[in-house]
Amino acid sequence: MLSASPPAQTPAAEMSFEAALRELEAIVTKLEQGDVDLEDSIVLYERGQALKSHCEQKLKSAESRLERIVQGPKGAESVEPLKLG
């Protein structure tokens, strides 16, 4: 069986978007392979949820920053939400 977590995990809130996404993808791969026992699966799932939430927050923050940049310092008469992806 595979070990669920490395000995020292970086808290999700301290990770870059890219690092969190890479770890999340690795967790999904491990869980999809089915070679993880139940307890480790639960630990991996919890970590995956934390990473997912962190990535979503980072994306929302980036979207908000980009909208402000597009609007400019004087604002805009009508603003459409910026669509990422």
SERO-4910 file (N, C-alpha, C, O; in steps of 0.05 Angstrom, whole numbers):
BEGIN
 pado doro    nc1    nc2    nc3   cac1   cac2   cac3    cc1    cc2    cc3    oc1    oc2    oc3
  Met    A     17    -24      0      0      0      0     17     25      0     40     25     10
  Leu    A      7     47    -11     21     72    -12     17     88     14     -5     86     26
  Ser    A     37    103     22     34    120     45     17    144     38     21    155     16
  Ala    A     -1    153     55    -19    175     49     -6    202     48    -13    218     30
  Ser    A     12    208     65     22    235     66     52    236     72     62    218     86
  Pro    A     65    256     61     94    258     67     97    266     96     78    276    109
  Pro    A    121    262    108    125    268    136    119    297    144    108    302    165
  Ala    A    127    316    127    123    344    133    108    357    111    120    363     90
  Gln    A     82    362    114     66    375     94     66    405     98     64    415    121
  Thr    A     69    420     76     66    448     77     36    455     79     20    443     64
  Pro    A     28    472     98      0    479     99    -10    490     72      5    506     60
  Ala    A    -33    483     64    -44    492     38    -43    522     35    -36    532     14
  Ala    A    -50    536     56    -51    566     55    -24    578     49    -23    601     41
  Glu    A     -2    564     53     25    574     48     36    566     21     58    574     14
  Met    A     20    552      6     29    542    -20     21    560    -43      1    575    -41
  Ser    A     38    560    -64     30    574    -88      7    558   -102      3    535    -96
  Phe    A     -7    571   -119    -28    558   -134    -17    534   -149    -29    512   -148
  Glu    A      5    538   -162     17    516   -179     25    492   -162     20    469   -170
  Ala    A     38    497   -139     46    475   -122     22    460   -110     22    436   -109
  Ala    A      2    475   -102    -23    463    -92    -37    446   -113    -46    424   -107
  Leu    A    -38    457   -137    -51    442   -159    -36    416   -166    -48    395   -170
  Arg    A     -9    418   -166      7    393   -171      2    372   -150     -2    349   -157
  Glu    A      2    380   -125     -3    361   -103    -32    350   -105    -36    326   -101
  Leu    A    -51    367   -111    -79    358   -114    -81    337   -137    -95    317   -134
  Glu    A    -68    342   -159    -68    323   -181    -56    297   -173    -65    275   -181
  Ala    A    -34    297   -158    -21    273   -148    -40    257   -130    -41    233   -131
  Ile    A    -54    271   -113    -73    258    -95    -95    245   -110   -103    222   -105
  Val    A   -106    259   -130   -128    248   -146   -118    222   -160   -132    202   -161
  Thr    A    -94    223   -171    -82    200   -184    -80    176   -165    -88    154   -172
  Lys    A    -70    181   -140    -68    160   -120    -95    148   -114    -98    123   -112
  Leu    A   -114    165   -110   -141    155   -102   -154    140   -125   -168    120   -120
  Glu    A   -150    149   -150   -161    135   -172   -149    108   -177   -162     89   -186
  Gln    A   -124    105   -170   -111     79   -173   -121     58   -153   -120     34   -159
  Gly    A   -132     67   -131   -144     49   -112   -124     32    -96   -132     13    -83
  Asp    A    -99     41    -95    -78     26    -80    -73     37    -53    -52     33    -41
  Val    A    -93     51    -42    -90     64    -16   -110     53      3   -134     50     -4
  Asp    A   -101     46     28   -121     35     47   -140     57     56   -136     80     51
  Leu    A   -161     49     70   -182     67     78   -173     91     94   -180    113     87
  Glu    A   -158     86    114   -148    109    131   -132    129    115   -135    153    118
  Asp    A   -114    118     99    -97    136     82   -115    151     61   -109    174     55
  Ser    A   -135    137     51   -153    150     32   -167    173     45   -171    194     32
  Ile    A   -175    170     70   -189    192     84   -170    216     88   -178    239     84
  Val    A   -146    210     96   -126    231     99   -120    245     73   -119    270     72
  Leu    A   -117    230     52   -113    242     25   -136    259     16   -133    280      5
  Tyr    A   -160    249     21   -185    263     13   -186    290     28   -192    311     16
  Glu    A   -181    290     54   -181    314     70   -160    334     59   -166    358     57
  Arg    A   -137    324     54   -116    342     43   -124    353     16   -120    376     10
  Gly    A   -136    336     -1   -145    344    -27   -167    366    -25   -166    385    -40
  Gln    A   -185    363     -6   -205    384     -1   -193    411      6   -201    432     -3
  Ala    A   -173    410     24   -159    434     32   -145    447      9   -146    472      5
  Leu    A   -132    431     -8   -118    441    -31   -137    453    -51   -132    474    -63
  Lys    A   -160    439    -56   -180    449    -74   -191    476    -66   -193    494    -82
  Ser    A   -197    478    -40   -207    504    -30   -187    526    -33   -193    549    -40
  His    A   -162    519    -28   -140    539    -31   -137    548    -60   -135    572    -65
  Cys    A   -138    529    -78   -136    536   -107   -160    553   -115   -156    572   -130
  Glu    A   -184    546   -107   -207    562   -113   -204    591   -103   -211    610   -117
  Gln    A   -194    594    -79   -191    621    -67   -170    636    -83   -174    660    -88
  Lys    A   -148    623    -91   -128    637   -106   -139    646   -133   -133    668   -142
  Leu    A   -155    629   -146   -166    636   -172   -186    660   -169   -185    678   -186
  Lys    A   -203    659   -148   -221    682   -144   -206    707   -139   -214    729   -149
  Ser    A   -185    706   -124   -168    730   -119   -156    740   -144   -156    764   -149
  Ala    A   -145    722   -161   -133    731   -186   -154    743   -205   -148    763   -218
  Glu    A   -177    731   -206   -199    741   -222   -206    770   -214   -210    787   -230
  Ser    A   -209    774   -188   -215    800   -177   -194    821   -184   -200    843   -191
  Arg    A   -169    813   -181   -147    831   -188   -147    838   -217   -143    862   -224
  Leu    A   -152    819   -234   -153    824   -263   -176    842   -271   -173    859   -288
  Glu    A   -199    838   -258   -222    856   -263   -215    885   -256   -222    903   -270
  Arg    A   -201    889   -233   -193    916   -225   -173    928   -245   -174    952   -251
  Ile    A   -155    911   -255   -136    921   -275   -150    929   -300   -143    950   -312
  Val    A   -168    913   -310   -183    918   -334   -199    944   -331   -201    959   -350
  Gln    A   -211    948   -308   -228    972   -304   -211    997   -303   -220   1018   -312
  Gly    A   -186    995   -293   -169   1018   -291   -175   1035   -267   -195   1030   -253
  Pro    A   -159   1056   -262   -163   1072   -238   -188   1088   -237   -198   1094   -215
  Lys    A   -199   1095   -260   -224   1111   -261   -249   1094   -262   -271   1105   -263
  Gly    A   -246   1068   -264   -269   1050   -265   -278   1048   -294   -266   1059   -313
  Ala    A   -300   1035   -298   -312   1032   -324   -342   1036   -322   -354   1032   -301
  Glu    A   -354   1045   -344   -382   1049   -344   -398   1023   -342   -418   1022   -327
  Ser    A   -389   1003   -355   -401    976   -352   -379    956   -352   -360    957   -368
  Val    A   -381    938   -333   -360    918   -330   -372    890   -332   -392    884   -318
  Glu    A   -360    874   -349   -368    846   -351   -348    830   -335   -324    835   -336
  Pro    A   -358    810   -320   -339    793   -305   -319    780   -324   -326    772   -346
  Leu    A   -295    779   -315   -273    766   -330   -277    736   -328   -279    726   -305
  Lys    A   -276    722   -350   -280    693   -350   -253    680   -354   -240    684   -375
  Leu    A   -244    665   -334   -219    650   -336   -225    622   -346   -244    609   -336
  Gly    A   -209    612   -364   -212    585   -373   -230    580   -394   -234    557   -402
***
